[in-house]
Amino acid sequence: MIIYGVALLSACLLAGLYVGELLGQLLGVQANVGGVGIAMLLLVLASSMQRFKPLVTGASANGINFWSAMYIPIIVAMAASQNVVAAVDGGLLALLAGVAAVVVSFALVPVLSRFGPQSDPLPPLDSSSGTPGTPSKTGGGV
């Protein structure tokens, strides 16, 4: 059943968050240190163990697949909001470093796009119909 997959995921998350809090206290940091990452490692380990195989196969796998698809966008959004708050608190230099990283990333797009095999160009886009290679309604060709 799907609920068992979600239950295994929840148990791994709770255990990972607890270990992350303990690790933070041991390091003297007032934060959770890697709790979600530890939770994902626990889930990978649990899903490969023979004891938990019935929970990660069949319909139970749907619960895990659903939350794993939701995991990346949620974590990226959480990390991005924390980075913005830290940058604003860090002052002007931190904001300039963030802006510079974005500008350099955009500038590297054309450079990185030259790597890899060259392919044939796409056919021209017809302006009246909006589809590539179709004759226009006025009878003109492409």
C-alpha positions as CSV (number, residue, x, y, z in Angstrom):
1,M,0.0,0.0,0.0
2,I,1.1,3.6,-0.7
3,I,0.8,4.6,2.9
4,Y,3.6,2.2,3.9
5,G,6.0,3.9,1.5
6,V,5.1,7.3,2.9
7,A,5.5,5.9,6.5
8,L,9.0,4.6,5.7
9,L,9.9,8.0,4.2
10,S,8.5,9.8,7.3
11,A,10.4,7.6,9.7
12,C,13.7,8.2,7.8
13,L,13.0,11.9,7.8
14,L,12.3,12.0,11.6
15,A,15.4,9.9,12.3
16,G,17.5,12.1,10.0
17,L,16.3,15.3,11.5
18,Y,17.0,14.0,15.0
19,V,20.6,12.9,14.1
20,G,21.1,16.3,12.4
21,E,20.1,18.1,15.6
22,L,22.4,15.9,17.6
23,L,25.3,16.5,15.2
24,G,24.6,20.3,15.4
25,Q,24.8,20.1,19.2
26,L,28.0,18.1,19.1
27,L,29.6,20.6,16.8
28,G,28.4,23.6,18.9
29,V,26.2,24.9,16.1
30,Q,22.6,26.1,16.9
31,A,21.3,24.4,13.7
32,N,20.4,21.1,12.2
33,V,23.5,19.9,10.4
34,G,22.6,17.7,7.4
35,G,19.4,16.3,8.7
36,V,17.5,16.0,5.4
37,G,20.6,14.6,3.7
38,I,20.9,12.0,6.5
39,A,17.3,11.2,6.0
40,M,17.7,10.6,2.3
41,L,20.7,8.3,3.0
42,L,18.7,6.4,5.5
43,L,15.9,6.0,2.9
44,V,18.4,4.7,0.4
45,L,19.8,2.3,2.9
46,A,16.4,1.1,4.1
47,S,15.1,0.6,0.6
48,S,18.1,-1.6,-0.2
49,M,17.7,-3.7,2.9
50,Q,15.9,-7.0,2.6
51,R,13.8,-6.4,5.6
52,F,12.1,-3.3,4.1
53,K,11.7,-4.7,0.5
54,P,7.9,-5.1,0.8
55,L,7.6,-1.4,1.8
56,V,9.5,-0.2,-1.3
57,T,8.0,-2.4,-4.0
58,G,4.7,-2.4,-5.8
59,A,2.1,0.1,-4.7
60,S,4.2,1.2,-1.7
61,A,6.8,2.5,-4.1
62,N,4.3,5.1,-5.4
63,G,4.4,7.0,-2.1
64,I,8.2,7.1,-2.1
65,N,8.2,8.1,-5.8
66,F,5.7,10.9,-5.2
67,W,7.7,12.4,-2.3
68,S,11.0,12.0,-4.0
69,A,9.6,14.0,-7.0
70,M,8.5,16.7,-4.5
71,Y,11.7,16.6,-2.5
72,I,14.0,18.5,-5.0
73,P,11.8,21.5,-5.7
74,I,11.0,22.0,-2.0
75,I,14.6,21.7,-0.8
76,V,15.8,24.0,-3.5
77,A,13.2,26.6,-2.6
78,M,14.1,26.3,1.1
79,A,17.8,26.6,0.4
80,A,17.3,29.6,-1.9
81,S,15.2,31.5,0.7
82,Q,17.9,30.8,3.4
83,N,20.6,32.0,1.0
84,V,18.8,35.3,0.3
85,V,18.3,35.9,4.0
86,A,21.9,35.2,4.7
87,A,23.0,37.4,1.9
88,V,20.9,40.4,3.1
89,D,22.2,39.9,6.6
90,G,25.8,39.6,5.3
91,G,25.8,43.1,3.8
92,L,26.6,44.6,0.4
93,L,29.6,42.3,-0.3
94,A,27.5,39.2,0.0
95,L,24.8,40.7,-2.3
96,L,27.5,41.7,-4.9
97,A,29.0,38.2,-4.8
98,G,25.5,36.7,-5.5
99,V,24.9,39.0,-8.3
100,A,28.3,38.3,-9.8
101,A,27.7,34.6,-9.6
102,V,24.5,35.0,-11.6
103,V,26.1,37.3,-14.2
104,V,29.0,34.9,-14.7
105,S,26.6,31.9,-15.0
106,F,24.6,33.7,-17.7
107,A,27.8,34.7,-19.5
108,L,29.0,31.1,-19.6
109,V,25.8,29.8,-21.3
110,P,27.1,30.5,-24.8
111,V,30.5,29.1,-24.0
112,L,29.1,25.9,-22.6
113,S,26.6,25.5,-25.4
114,R,29.6,25.1,-27.9
115,F,30.6,21.8,-26.2
116,G,29.1,18.6,-27.5
117,P,28.3,17.4,-31.0
118,Q,26.9,19.9,-33.5
119,S,23.4,19.1,-34.8
120,D,21.4,20.3,-37.8
121,P,19.7,23.6,-37.2
122,L,16.0,23.7,-36.6
123,P,13.8,24.7,-39.6
124,P,12.7,28.3,-39.7
125,L,9.6,29.3,-37.7
126,D,6.8,30.5,-39.9
127,S,5.6,33.8,-38.5
128,S,1.9,33.5,-39.3
129,S,1.2,29.9,-38.3
130,G,3.7,29.6,-35.5
131,T,4.8,26.1,-36.5
132,P,8.2,25.2,-38.1
133,G,8.2,24.7,-41.8
134,T,4.5,25.1,-42.6
135,P,3.4,27.4,-45.4
136,S,1.8,30.7,-44.3
137,K,-1.9,31.3,-44.9
138,T,-1.1,34.0,-47.5
139,G,0.4,31.3,-49.8
140,G,4.0,32.4,-49.3
141,G,6.6,29.7,-48.7
142,V,9.0,29.4,-46.0
